[in-house]
C-alpha cells in the first residue's frame, strides 16, 4: 500500500491506535543501579586511599586505640600532629613482625595483613597514652600533666646500649628499620 494512502479496511475499531504510555519514572530503573555502583565504588576508593588497604612501610597512621573494637586507623601525613605511628613493616596476617618492640594492628578481610608500628615522634617529643596498653599515643606539650613519656633519644641502631648515659627509664628497640627509642616514662 502506498505511503499516505488511507487503509483499505478503514481505521481500527475504537479509533486511532494508541501508543503505550511510558512511565515518567522509568529512567529510575537504570539510574538507581548506576548510583549504587558509583557510591559503593567511591566508598571503596575512599577507604583504600585513606585507610590501611594500600599502606606500606614508611607510611604514617593515626591510631586512636590499639584494640579489636577500635576504629580502623587512617593514613596521615607523617608531619601531621595526628600521625602518631609509622609503619615499619607490613607482613602477612599469620606472619610475625621483625624482631623488636613493635605495636601491631592486624587487619582481616579479603586480604589479611599485620602492620608493625613504631612511634612517629622525634627526640624531645612528649606523649600521652604511652603507658596504656590500648590508647593511641598523643603528642602533648612536655609541660602537660597528662604526659607519661618523653623521648630523650632516638638512635639509628637496634641496640639498647644506645640509651646509656641518658635519663631514659625504658628503651624500645626495632630491627626494621634499625632504631632505638630511649624513653623517660612518668613514675
C-alpha positions as CSV (number, residue, x, y, z in Angstrom):
1,X,0.0,0.0,0.0
2,X,1.4,3.4,-0.9
3,X,2.5,5.7,1.9
4,X,0.0,8.3,2.8
5,X,-3.0,6.4,1.4
6,X,-5.9,5.5,3.7
7,X,-6.1,1.9,4.9
8,X,-8.5,-0.1,2.6
9,X,-10.3,-1.5,5.6
10,X,-10.6,1.8,7.5
11,X,-9.5,2.7,10.9
12,X,-9.3,0.0,13.5
13,X,-12.3,-0.3,15.8
14,X,-12.2,2.3,18.6
15,X,-10.4,4.9,16.6
16,X,-6.7,5.5,16.1
17,X,-4.2,3.1,17.7
18,X,-2.8,4.5,20.9
19,X,0.9,4.2,21.7
20,X,1.5,2.6,25.2
21,X,2.1,5.2,27.9
22,X,5.7,5.4,29.2
23,X,6.2,5.9,32.8
24,X,7.8,9.2,33.7
25,X,9.9,7.4,36.3
26,X,11.1,4.6,34.0
27,X,14.6,6.2,34.0
28,X,14.9,5.3,37.7
29,X,15.4,1.6,36.9
30,X,18.6,2.5,35.2
31,X,19.7,5.4,37.4
32,X,19.4,3.6,40.8
33,X,21.8,0.7,40.0
34,X,24.3,3.2,38.4
35,X,24.1,5.3,41.5
36,X,24.5,2.3,43.9
37,X,27.6,1.2,41.9
38,X,29.1,4.7,41.9
39,X,28.6,5.3,45.6
40,X,29.9,1.8,46.5
41,X,33.0,2.3,44.3
42,X,33.5,5.8,45.8
43,X,33.4,4.4,49.3
44,X,35.8,1.6,48.4
45,X,38.3,4.1,46.9
46,X,38.0,6.5,49.8
47,X,38.7,3.7,52.3
48,X,41.5,2.3,50.1
49,X,43.3,5.6,49.9
50,X,42.6,6.9,53.5
51,X,42.6,3.5,55.3
52,X,45.4,1.0,55.6
53,X,44.5,-1.0,52.4
54,X,47.5,0.3,50.5
55,X,49.6,1.3,53.4
56,X,53.3,0.4,53.2
57,X,56.4,0.7,55.3
58,X,57.3,4.3,55.8
59,X,53.6,5.5,55.8
60,X,52.2,7.1,58.9
61,X,48.9,6.4,60.5
62,X,46.5,8.0,63.0
63,X,45.6,5.3,65.6
64,X,43.2,6.3,68.3
65,X,43.2,2.9,70.1
66,X,45.1,-0.4,69.9
67,X,42.2,-2.8,70.3
68,X,39.9,-5.1,68.3
69,X,37.0,-2.7,68.7
70,X,38.8,0.4,67.7
71,X,38.1,2.4,64.6
72,X,40.3,1.5,61.6
73,X,43.5,3.5,61.5
74,X,43.6,6.3,58.9
75,X,46.6,7.3,56.8
76,X,48.1,10.6,57.7
77,X,50.9,12.8,56.6
78,X,53.9,12.0,58.8
79,X,54.3,15.6,59.8
80,X,50.7,16.0,61.0
81,X,50.1,16.0,64.7
82,X,47.6,13.1,64.5
83,X,50.1,10.9,62.8
84,X,51.2,9.0,65.9
85,X,52.7,5.8,64.4
86,X,54.8,4.9,61.4
87,X,54.6,1.6,59.6
88,X,58.0,-0.2,60.0
89,X,56.8,-3.4,58.2
90,X,53.8,-4.9,56.6
91,X,53.6,-8.7,56.9
92,X,51.0,-11.4,56.1
93,X,48.2,-11.9,58.6
94,X,49.8,-15.0,60.2
95,X,53.4,-13.8,60.0
96,X,55.4,-12.2,62.8
97,X,56.8,-8.8,62.8
98,X,60.6,-8.4,62.6
99,X,62.4,-8.6,65.9
100,X,61.6,-5.7,68.1
101,X,59.1,-3.9,70.4
102,X,56.5,-3.1,67.7
103,X,52.9,-2.2,68.3
104,X,50.8,-4.2,65.8
105,X,47.5,-3.8,64.1
106,X,46.0,-6.9,62.4
107,X,43.6,-6.3,59.5
108,X,41.4,-9.1,58.2
109,X,39.2,-9.4,55.2
110,X,39.8,-10.4,51.6
111,X,43.5,-9.9,52.3
112,X,44.7,-10.3,55.9
113,X,47.8,-8.5,57.0
114,X,49.6,-7.1,60.0
115,X,51.2,-3.7,60.4
116,X,54.3,-3.5,62.6
117,X,54.3,0.0,64.0
118,X,56.8,2.3,65.8
119,X,56.1,5.7,67.4
120,X,56.1,8.6,65.0
121,X,57.9,11.2,67.1
122,X,61.2,12.9,67.3
123,X,63.7,13.4,70.1
124,X,62.3,15.8,72.7
125,X,58.6,15.0,72.0
126,X,56.3,14.1,74.9
127,X,53.4,11.7,74.7
128,X,50.2,10.9,76.5
129,X,48.9,7.3,76.3
130,X,52.4,5.7,76.0
131,X,51.9,3.6,79.2
132,X,48.4,2.5,78.2
133,X,48.0,-1.0,76.7
134,X,45.2,0.2,74.3
135,X,45.2,4.0,74.0
136,X,46.8,5.5,70.9
137,X,49.7,7.9,71.5
138,X,49.1,11.6,71.5
139,X,51.8,14.2,71.2
140,X,51.4,16.7,74.0
141,X,53.4,19.6,75.4
142,X,56.1,18.4,77.8
143,X,54.5,20.7,80.5
144,X,51.2,18.8,80.1
145,X,50.4,17.0,83.4
146,X,48.9,14.1,81.4
147,X,52.2,13.3,79.6
148,X,53.5,9.9,80.5
149,X,56.6,9.7,78.3
150,X,59.3,11.8,76.9
151,X,61.5,10.7,74.0
152,X,65.0,11.6,75.2
153,X,67.0,10.0,72.4
154,X,66.3,8.3,69.0
155,X,69.3,6.3,67.7
156,X,69.6,4.8,64.2
157,X,70.6,1.4,65.6
158,X,68.8,-1.6,67.1
159,X,70.8,-1.5,70.4
160,X,69.6,-0.8,74.0
161,X,73.1,0.4,74.8
162,X,72.3,3.5,72.7
163,X,70.3,4.7,75.8
164,X,73.3,4.5,78.1
165,X,74.1,7.9,79.7
166,X,70.5,9.3,79.1
167,X,67.6,9.8,81.5
168,X,65.7,7.0,79.8
169,X,63.9,4.6,82.0
170,X,62.9,2.4,79.1
171,X,64.1,1.5,75.6
172,X,62.1,0.4,72.6
173,X,64.3,-1.4,70.1
174,X,63.3,-2.2,66.5
175,X,65.3,-4.2,63.9
176,X,63.5,-2.8,60.9
177,X,64.4,-0.1,60.3
178,X,67.2,-0.3,62.9
179,X,66.0,2.2,65.6
180,X,66.2,2.5,69.3
181,X,63.9,5.0,71.1
182,X,65.1,6.0,74.6
183,X,62.1,6.9,76.7
184,X,61.8,8.6,80.1
185,X,58.4,7.4,81.4
186,X,56.4,9.0,84.2
187,X,56.6,7.2,87.5
